[in-house]
Amino acid sequence: MTNGTKTNTYSMPIVDTLTIFDRVVTPIWIYDVENYRVSWANDAAVKLWSAPDKESLYRRDLSLDISQATDQRIKLLLLDTKIATQSIWWTLYPNNEATQVFIRFSNISANSEQKLLLCEAVLSHDEIERNISFSQGDSISSLFNQQGQLISCNQNFQHCYDQTTVDLEELIEMSVAQLAIKFDQETDTQFERQVINRGKISWYNFQVKLLQPEQHYLVIQNDITHRKVREQRHLHLAYHDQLTGLLNRYGLEEFLKHSCSLGHKFYLSLINLDSFKLINNNLGHKTGDEVIIAIAKRLQKQLPNRYHLARFGGDEFIIIVPADDDTQSVEAIVQLIIDTISLPIIELDSIQLTASIGTAVFPDDAENPDDLIMYAGTAMHKAKEQGSRSYCSFAQQMSLEIQRRSALQQGLKNPSIFEELVPLYQPIVDMKHNKLIGMEALLSWDSPQLGKVAPQEFVPEAERSGMMNEIGQWILTQACQQCLIWHQQTDQRLTLSVNVSAIQLNDNFIATLERVLINTKFPADCLVLELTESIFMLNIEHVIKRLKAISNRGIRICIDDFGTGYSSLSYIHKLPINTIKIDRSFIADIDSSNVVIEATMAMANKLGLNVVAEGIETQHQLEQMLKYPNLMAQGYYYSRPVNAAEFAKLPLFTKLIKPKALN
């Protein structure tokens, strides 16, 4: 110091300083995080750790008993306690017996080389609960005597309750006698309850502890309102369709279980949007979603509130209608639904859909939800067979159809399906010269379980199940390989016509075509894709774009069943088509259809299109069609669809074979 003044200073040795803490009843020790050892402890800590003496405790290697998760947690504590002390419950294992201790951790490292935690423990669990709970941040804490009268509480409790009137029974909605019975078996209990505080609804987690020896009840409430709201939101999402907000499949299942348990009669109608897959495939899933939302809103607006609407699947809705005196007839309800769905969706370029509906009745047709939905689905598929905008009620004889369709679906999913499918070929003939110029590839299914299945039966199921793209690629590959062999045998560039459904005409189809042609080495200009007039139900601009991309690769395009579907003459001239097929129905009734056939031929000649007369079966039909020049024909008159071996034996084919091929 200045002015010659001498300052007396006193420094207590560190060992002496720590020895003082042996007189403290609170266990205190220093834990060396880096070396997994207790580097110092007072007498109370030695007792807590069940060590015979301090030296034994210091020699104990705690790394042998510490898990990786606990080790990481301690290292995090070391970092966190640089800023402030941390007080938490911790489990120690002296003598391999778990002991729960409330510990205050402090980082006392003097430098970066040291990693020391000062640990202070409080042994009395009840004391901790009594003293610390009342100061915990958001908890609402209160203390009641054995009779349920309020003794004390923290400030959070005072903000929520009237201290002069509240008692334990009112707070937890349980009598003191009931609580006493609970505590015969345990020392604390927890439950969740909805509470109205000052006009506001809240959710709390209640934890009630019996404190000894006073026989006091400590009640700790934690606000869980946000969690409960989140759970309710998740529950809503679990049972409701996110796109439309309607009940989803799981929500419908719960609703139906409840409705069936009541025993009251009701109608279940399953609605399927006809050809909805075409919208997804050709306009995109975003547009498909917008269509679903528009239909759902329209149905909600038009149907009475007593009706329950659910979205059952991608393009399916279910409506539950109570069968009481106020309910209209099923036919009137269904007609309302069909008319509502059929209206153009103006905001989406006037997209127009139709629907097929099947209905089943509880309990007349079925007494459980699964069977009821299955029967309604069967009736809906029956309605589809009748055409769009159709309705059908379930009848018991449809059960056989259920079994048949189920067997078809299972068979299509079977890995051996491609071993059971059989490519068939039907000749396409130049009528004037009676010469084979090509063939149409068709398909048969020889199922060991179902027998021979016609394409008219299994193709719709394949389209519904999503198998049609895979099957379509398979038949295209098989037919290209076979036709290439016939090219080599006949030295003729025979054309190969392959059917393509509107569902297949998606963004991936062109890549599939190119891959098949490359792999099989089949010439693109000999391939003809036959499309039905259902393509006109798609976005026509997208159709034109895709067909032009196909045509630019040299592949020919034919419109099948012309004159029976949705074709629009305003678009025919814009499509890059080469051929049209006159539908067999006109040929079958040829004497009455002359005017239609003549008009079709005139239009084709004007547009420079080839024409195939499909369904020639008799000499009379042949003679009637021969008056039109440059006409191609196909039908049983020339040959039924046959397999490759039988096709190669047809006279139309054998007379094309080169002599060396015959030898």
RAKAZI-V360907 format. One record per residue. N is the residue number from 1. RES is the residue in three letters. SS is DSSP state (2 for helix, 1 for strand, 0 for the rest). D_LAST is the distance of its C-alpha to the last C-alpha in Angstrom with 1 decimal. Layout:
<<N/RES/SS/D_LAST> <N/RES/SS/D_LAST>>
This chain:
<<1/MET/0/128.0> <2/THR/2/130.2> <3/ASN/2/134.0> <4/GLY/2/134.0> <5/THR/0/133.3> <6/LYS/0/131.6> <7/THR/0/128.9> <8/ASN/0/128.4> <9/THR/0/124.7> <10/TYR/0/123.4> <11/SER/0/120.0> <12/MET/0/119.1> <13/PRO/0/116.8> <14/ILE/2/113.3> <15/VAL/2/113.6> <16/ASP/2/116.8> <17/THR/2/115.3> <18/LEU/2/112.4> <19/THR/2/114.7> <20/ILE/2/116.5> <21/PHE/2/113.3> <22/ASP/2/113.8> <23/ARG/2/116.4> <24/VAL/0/113.9> <25/VAL/0/112.5> <26/THR/0/109.2> <27/PRO/0/106.6> <28/ILE/1/105.9> <29/TRP/1/103.6> <30/ILE/1/101.9> <31/TYR/1/98.2> <32/ASP/1/96.6> <33/VAL/0/93.1> <34/GLU/0/91.9> <35/ASN/0/93.1> <36/TYR/0/92.6> <37/ARG/1/96.2> <38/VAL/1/99.5> <39/SER/1/101.8> <40/TRP/1/104.9> <41/ALA/1/105.9> <42/ASN/0/109.1> <43/ASP/2/110.4> <44/ALA/2/109.0> <45/ALA/2/105.5> <46/VAL/2/105.7> <47/LYS/2/106.5> <48/LEU/2/103.7> <49/TRP/0/101.2> <50/SER/0/102.7> <51/ALA/0/103.5> <52/PRO/0/106.5> <53/ASP/0/107.7> <54/LYS/2/106.8> <55/GLU/2/105.7> <56/SER/2/103.2> <57/LEU/2/101.8> <58/TYR/2/101.5> <59/ARG/2/99.6> <60/ARG/0/97.1> <61/ASP/0/93.5> <62/LEU/2/92.3> <63/SER/2/88.8> <64/LEU/2/88.0> <65/ASP/0/88.2> <66/ILE/0/87.1> <67/SER/0/83.6> <68/GLN/2/81.7> <69/ALA/2/82.2> <70/THR/2/85.9> <71/ASP/2/86.2> <72/GLN/2/84.5> <73/ARG/2/86.9> <74/ILE/2/89.9> <75/LYS/2/88.8> <76/LEU/2/88.4> <77/LEU/2/91.9> <78/LEU/2/93.2> <79/LEU/2/92.0> <80/ASP/2/93.1> <81/THR/0/96.6> <82/LYS/0/97.3> <83/ILE/0/97.9> <84/ALA/0/99.5> <85/THR/0/100.0> <86/GLN/1/97.5> <87/SER/1/98.6> <88/ILE/1/96.0> <89/TRP/1/95.5> <90/TRP/1/94.2> <91/THR/1/93.4> <92/LEU/1/94.8> <93/TYR/0/94.0> <94/PRO/2/97.1> <95/ASN/2/96.6> <96/ASN/2/93.1> <97/GLU/0/94.7> <98/ALA/0/93.8> <99/THR/1/96.9> <100/GLN/1/96.6> <101/VAL/1/99.0> <102/PHE/1/99.7> <103/ILE/1/99.8> <104/ARG/1/100.9> <105/PHE/1/99.0> <106/SER/1/100.5> <107/ASN/1/99.2> <108/ILE/0/102.1> <109/SER/0/100.3> <110/ALA/0/102.8> <111/ASN/0/100.1> <112/SER/0/96.4> <113/GLU/0/96.3> <114/GLN/0/97.6> <115/LYS/0/95.6> <116/LEU/1/98.3> <117/LEU/1/98.5> <118/LEU/1/101.8> <119/CYS/1/101.2> <120/GLU/1/103.9> <121/ALA/1/103.3> <122/VAL/1/105.0> <123/LEU/0/104.9> <124/SER/0/105.9> <125/HIS/2/102.9> <126/ASP/2/105.2> <127/GLU/2/107.4> <128/ILE/2/104.5> <129/GLU/2/103.4> <130/ARG/2/106.9> <131/ASN/2/107.7> <132/ILE/2/104.4> <133/SER/2/102.7> <134/PHE/2/105.5> <135/SER/2/104.8> <136/GLN/0/100.9> <137/GLY/0/99.6> <138/ASP/0/97.9> <139/SER/0/98.7> <140/ILE/1/101.1> <141/SER/1/103.3> <142/SER/1/106.0> <143/LEU/1/108.2> <144/PHE/1/109.5> <145/ASN/0/112.0> <146/GLN/0/111.4> <147/GLN/0/112.5> <148/GLY/0/110.0> <149/GLN/0/112.5> <150/LEU/1/111.6> <151/ILE/1/113.3> <152/SER/1/111.8> <153/CYS/1/108.8> <154/ASN/0/107.4> <155/GLN/2/107.5> <156/ASN/2/104.0> <157/PHE/2/105.1> <158/GLN/2/108.2> <159/HIS/2/106.1> <160/CYS/2/104.0> <161/TYR/0/106.5> <162/ASP/0/110.1> <163/GLN/0/111.8> <164/THR/0/114.6> <165/THR/0/112.4> <166/VAL/0/109.2> <167/ASP/0/109.0> <168/LEU/2/106.3> <169/GLU/2/105.3> <170/GLU/2/104.8> <171/LEU/2/102.9> <172/ILE/2/100.3> <173/GLU/0/100.5> <174/MET/0/101.3> <175/SER/0/104.6> <176/VAL/2/106.4> <177/ALA/2/106.3> <178/GLN/2/102.5> <179/LEU/2/102.3> <180/ALA/2/104.6> <181/ILE/2/102.3> <182/LYS/2/99.4> <183/PHE/0/101.3> <184/ASP/0/102.0> <185/GLN/0/98.5> <186/GLU/0/97.9> <187/THR/0/99.8> <188/ASP/1/97.9> <189/THR/1/95.7> <190/GLN/1/93.4> <191/PHE/1/92.0> <192/GLU/1/91.0> <193/ARG/1/92.8> <194/GLN/1/93.0> <195/VAL/1/96.6> <196/ILE/1/98.3> <197/ASN/1/100.7> <198/ARG/0/102.9> <199/GLY/0/100.5> <200/LYS/1/97.4> <201/ILE/1/94.6> <202/SER/1/93.7> <203/TRP/1/91.8> <204/TYR/1/93.4> <205/ASN/1/92.5> <206/PHE/1/95.7> <207/GLN/1/96.5> <208/VAL/1/99.6> <209/LYS/1/101.2> <210/LEU/1/104.1> <211/LEU/1/106.5> <212/GLN/0/108.8> <213/PRO/0/111.6> <214/GLU/0/112.7> <215/GLN/0/110.2> <216/HIS/1/109.3> <217/TYR/1/106.1> <218/LEU/1/104.4> <219/VAL/1/102.0> <220/ILE/1/99.6> <221/GLN/1/97.6> <222/ASN/1/94.7> <223/ASP/1/93.4> <224/ILE/0/89.6> <225/THR/2/89.4> <226/HIS/2/86.8> <227/ARG/2/84.6> <228/LYS/2/84.9> <229/VAL/2/84.1> <230/ARG/2/81.0> <231/GLU/2/80.0> <232/GLN/2/80.4> <233/ARG/2/78.3> <234/HIS/2/75.6> <235/LEU/2/75.9> <236/HIS/2/75.5> <237/LEU/2/72.4> <238/ALA/2/71.0> <239/TYR/2/71.4> <240/HIS/1/70.8> <241/ASP/0/67.9> <242/GLN/0/68.7> <243/LEU/0/67.1> <244/THR/0/68.9> <245/GLY/0/71.7> <246/LEU/0/70.7> <247/LEU/1/70.4> <248/ASN/0/67.1> <249/ARG/2/65.1> <250/TYR/2/67.7> <251/GLY/2/70.7> <252/LEU/2/69.2> <253/GLU/2/68.7> <254/GLU/2/72.4> <255/PHE/2/73.6> <256/LEU/2/71.6> <257/LYS/2/72.9> <258/HIS/2/76.4> <259/SER/2/75.8> <260/CYS/2/74.3> <261/SER/2/77.3> <262/LEU/2/79.7> <263/GLY/0/78.1> <264/HIS/0/78.4> <265/LYS/0/75.7> <266/PHE/1/73.5> <267/TYR/1/70.3> <268/LEU/1/67.5> <269/SER/1/65.2> <270/LEU/1/62.1> <271/ILE/1/61.2> <272/ASN/1/57.8> <273/LEU/1/57.4> <274/ASP/0/54.3> <275/SER/0/51.7> <276/PHE/2/54.1> <277/LYS/2/51.3> <278/LEU/2/50.3> <279/ILE/2/53.8> <280/ASN/2/53.5> <281/ASN/2/50.0> <282/ASN/2/50.7> <283/LEU/2/54.5> <284/GLY/0/55.0> <285/HIS/2/56.9> <286/LYS/2/60.3> <287/THR/2/59.9> <288/GLY/2/58.6> <289/ASP/2/61.8> <290/GLU/2/64.0> <291/VAL/2/62.4> <292/ILE/2/63.1> <293/ILE/2/66.7> <294/ALA/2/67.3> <295/ILE/2/66.0> <296/ALA/2/68.1> <297/LYS/2/71.2> <298/ARG/2/70.6> <299/LEU/2/70.3> <300/GLN/2/73.4> <301/LYS/2/75.4> <302/GLN/2/74.4> <303/LEU/0/74.5> <304/PRO/0/77.9> <305/ASN/0/79.2> <306/ARG/0/79.0> <307/TYR/0/75.2> <308/HIS/1/73.5> <309/LEU/1/70.5> <310/ALA/1/68.1> <311/ARG/1/65.0> <312/PHE/1/62.6> <313/GLY/1/59.6> <314/GLY/0/58.0> <315/ASP/0/57.8> <316/GLU/1/59.7> <317/PHE/1/63.4> <318/ILE/1/65.4> <319/ILE/1/68.6> <320/ILE/1/71.1> <321/VAL/1/73.3> <322/PRO/1/76.3> <323/ALA/0/76.5> <324/ASP/0/80.2> <325/ASP/0/82.3> <326/ASP/0/82.0> <327/THR/0/78.1> <328/GLN/0/76.3> <329/SER/0/73.6> <330/VAL/2/70.2> <331/GLU/2/68.7> <332/ALA/2/71.2> <333/ILE/2/70.8> <334/VAL/2/67.0> <335/GLN/2/67.3> <336/LEU/2/69.7> <337/ILE/2/67.3> <338/ILE/2/64.3> <339/ASP/2/66.5> <340/THR/2/67.9> <341/ILE/2/64.5> <342/SER/2/63.1> <343/LEU/0/65.7> <344/PRO/0/64.4> <345/ILE/1/65.3> <346/ILE/2/67.2> <347/GLU/2/67.8> <348/LEU/2/64.0> <349/ASP/0/62.9> <350/SER/0/63.2> <351/ILE/1/60.3> <352/GLN/0/60.0> <353/LEU/0/58.7> <354/THR/0/58.5> <355/ALA/1/58.9> <356/SER/1/57.8> <357/ILE/1/60.4> <358/GLY/1/60.5> <359/THR/1/63.8> <360/ALA/1/65.0> <361/VAL/1/68.5> <362/PHE/1/70.7> <363/PRO/0/71.6> <364/ASP/0/70.0> <365/ASP/0/66.4> <366/ALA/0/66.8> <367/GLU/0/69.7> <368/ASN/0/68.3> <369/PRO/2/67.0> <370/ASP/2/63.5> <371/ASP/2/62.7> <372/LEU/2/64.4> <373/ILE/2/62.3> <374/MET/2/59.1> <375/TYR/2/60.0> <376/ALA/2/60.9> <377/GLY/2/57.5> <378/THR/2/55.7> <379/ALA/2/57.7> <380/MET/2/56.9> <381/HIS/2/53.1> <382/LYS/2/53.6> <383/ALA/2/55.6> <384/LYS/2/52.7> <385/GLU/2/50.4> <386/GLN/0/52.9> <387/GLY/0/52.6> <388/SER/0/55.0> <389/ARG/0/58.8> <390/SER/0/58.4> <391/TYR/1/60.5> <392/CYS/1/60.1> <393/SER/1/62.4> <394/PHE/0/61.2> <395/ALA/0/60.9> <396/GLN/2/60.4> <397/GLN/2/57.2> <398/MET/2/55.7> <399/SER/2/55.8> <400/LEU/2/52.5> <401/GLU/2/51.0> <402/ILE/2/52.7> <403/GLN/2/50.9> <404/ARG/2/47.6> <405/ARG/2/47.9> <406/SER/2/49.2> <407/ALA/2/46.1> <408/LEU/2/43.8> <409/GLN/2/45.7> <410/GLN/2/45.6> <411/GLY/2/41.8> <412/LEU/2/41.2> <413/LYS/2/43.3> <414/ASN/0/41.4> <415/PRO/0/39.5> <416/SER/0/36.6> <417/ILE/2/36.2> <418/PHE/2/33.1> <419/GLU/2/31.4> <420/GLU/2/32.2> <421/LEU/1/31.2> <422/VAL/1/27.9> <423/PRO/1/26.3> <424/LEU/1/25.5> <425/TYR/1/24.0> <426/GLN/1/25.1> <427/PRO/1/23.7> <428/ILE/1/25.9> <429/VAL/1/25.5> <430/ASP/1/27.0> <431/MET/0/29.1> <432/LYS/0/29.7> <433/HIS/0/26.2> <434/ASN/0/24.7> <435/LYS/1/22.2> <436/LEU/1/21.1> <437/ILE/1/22.9> <438/GLY/1/23.3> <439/MET/1/24.2> <440/GLU/1/27.2> <441/ALA/1/27.1> <442/LEU/1/29.4> <443/LEU/1/30.6> <444/SER/1/31.4> <445/TRP/1/33.5> <446/ASP/1/32.9> <447/SER/1/36.2> <448/PRO/0/37.1> <449/GLN/0/40.6> <450/LEU/0/40.3> <451/GLY/1/37.1> <452/LYS/1/35.0> <453/VAL/1/37.0> <454/ALA/0/36.4> <455/PRO/2/36.5> <456/GLN/2/39.7> <457/GLU/2/41.4> <458/PHE/2/40.4> <459/VAL/2/40.0> <460/PRO/2/43.8> <461/GLU/2/44.6> <462/ALA/2/42.4> <463/GLU/2/44.2> <464/ARG/2/47.6> <465/SER/2/46.8> <466/GLY/0/45.5> <467/MET/0/42.0> <468/MET/2/40.3> <469/ASN/2/40.0> <470/GLU/2/38.2> <471/ILE/2/35.9> <472/GLY/2/35.2> <473/GLN/2/34.2> <474/TRP/2/31.9> <475/ILE/2/30.0> <476/LEU/2/29.9> <477/THR/2/28.3> <478/GLN/2/25.8> <479/ALA/2/24.8> <480/CYS/2/24.6> <481/GLN/2/22.3> <482/GLN/2/19.9> <483/CYS/2/20.1> <484/LEU/2/19.4> <485/ILE/2/16.0> <486/TRP/2/15.3> <487/HIS/2/16.8> <488/GLN/2/14.3> <489/GLN/2/11.2> <490/THR/2/13.0> <491/ASP/0/15.2> <492/GLN/0/17.9> <493/ARG/0/21.2> <494/LEU/0/21.4> <495/THR/1/24.8> <496/LEU/1/25.7> <497/SER/1/29.0> <498/VAL/1/30.9> <499/ASN/1/34.3> <500/VAL/1/37.2> <501/SER/0/40.6> <502/ALA/0/43.9> <503/ILE/0/44.7> <504/GLN/0/41.8> <505/LEU/0/42.9> <506/ASN/0/45.4> <507/ASP/0/46.3> <508/ASN/0/43.6> <509/PHE/2/40.7> <510/ILE/2/40.0> <511/ALA/2/39.9> <512/THR/2/37.4> <513/LEU/2/35.1> <514/GLU/2/35.3> <515/ARG/2/34.6> <516/VAL/2/31.5> <517/LEU/2/30.1> <518/ILE/2/30.9> <519/ASN/2/29.5> <520/THR/2/26.1> <521/LYS/0/25.9> <522/PHE/0/25.2> <523/PRO/0/26.6> <524/ALA/2/29.9> <525/ASP/2/29.7> <526/CYS/2/26.8> <527/LEU/1/28.9> <528/VAL/1/31.2> <529/LEU/1/34.0> <530/GLU/1/35.4> <531/LEU/1/39.1> <532/THR/0/41.4> <533/GLU/2/44.7> <534/SER/2/46.5> <535/ILE/2/46.3> <536/PHE/2/49.2> <537/MET/2/51.4> <538/LEU/0/51.1> <539/ASN/0/53.1> <540/ILE/2/51.5> <541/GLU/2/52.4> <542/HIS/2/50.5> <543/VAL/2/47.5> <544/ILE/2/47.5> <545/LYS/2/47.8> <546/ARG/2/44.9> <547/LEU/2/42.6> <548/LYS/2/43.4> <549/ALA/2/42.6> <550/ILE/2/39.2> <551/SER/2/38.7> <552/ASN/0/39.8> <553/ARG/0/36.8> <554/GLY/0/34.5> <555/ILE/0/33.7> <556/ARG/1/34.0> <557/ILE/1/36.4> <558/CYS/1/36.5> <559/ILE/1/39.4> <560/ASP/1/38.3> <561/ASP/1/40.3> <562/PHE/1/42.3> <563/GLY/0/45.7> <564/THR/0/46.4> <565/GLY/0/47.7> <566/TYR/0/49.9> <567/SER/0/48.7> <568/SER/0/51.3> <569/LEU/2/50.9> <570/SER/2/53.2> <571/TYR/2/50.6> <572/ILE/2/47.3> <573/HIS/0/47.8> <574/LYS/0/48.5> <575/LEU/0/45.3> <576/PRO/0/42.3> <577/ILE/0/40.0> <578/ASN/0/37.2> <579/THR/1/36.4> <580/ILE/1/38.3> <581/LYS/1/37.0> <582/ILE/1/39.2> <583/ASP/0/40.0> <584/ARG/2/38.7> <585/SER/2/42.3> <586/PHE/2/42.9> <587/ILE/2/39.8> <588/ALA/2/40.9> <589/ASP/0/44.3> <590/ILE/0/43.1> <591/ASP/0/45.9> <592/SER/0/48.5> <593/SER/0/46.7> <594/ASN/2/46.3> <595/VAL/2/49.0> <596/VAL/2/47.5> <597/ILE/2/44.0> <598/GLU/2/45.5> <599/ALA/2/47.6> <600/THR/2/44.6> <601/MET/2/42.5> <602/ALA/2/45.5> <603/MET/2/46.1> <604/ALA/2/42.4> <605/ASN/2/42.5> <606/LYS/2/45.8> <607/LEU/2/44.4> <608/GLY/0/41.1> <609/LEU/0/39.1> <610/ASN/1/35.8> <611/VAL/1/36.0> <612/VAL/1/33.8> <613/ALA/1/34.9> <614/GLU/1/34.4> <615/GLY/0/34.6> <616/ILE/0/33.3> <617/GLU/0/33.3> <618/THR/0/34.5> <619/GLN/2/34.2> <620/HIS/2/37.8> <621/GLN/2/37.1> <622/LEU/2/34.1> <623/GLU/2/36.3> <624/GLN/2/39.2> <625/MET/2/37.2> <626/LEU/0/35.4> <627/LYS/0/38.8> <628/TYR/0/38.5> <629/PRO/0/36.5> <630/ASN/0/33.8> <631/LEU/1/33.5> <632/MET/1/30.7> <633/ALA/1/30.5> <634/GLN/1/29.5> <635/GLY/0/30.3> <636/TYR/0/29.6> <637/TYR/0/29.1> <638/TYR/0/25.7> <639/SER/0/25.0> <640/ARG/0/27.1> <641/PRO/0/26.4> <642/VAL/1/23.6> <643/ASN/0/22.2> <644/ALA/2/19.1> <645/ALA/2/16.9> <646/GLU/2/18.2> <647/PHE/2/18.1> <648/ALA/0/14.4> <649/LYS/0/14.3> <650/LEU/0/16.9> <651/PRO/2/16.4> <652/LEU/2/18.0> <653/PHE/2/15.4> <654/THR/2/12.1> <655/LYS/0/13.4> <656/LEU/0/13.7> <657/ILE/0/10.1> <658/LYS/0/9.0> <659/PRO/2/6.4> <660/LYS/2/5.0> <661/ALA/2/5.4> <662/LEU/2/3.8> <663/ASN/0/0.0>>
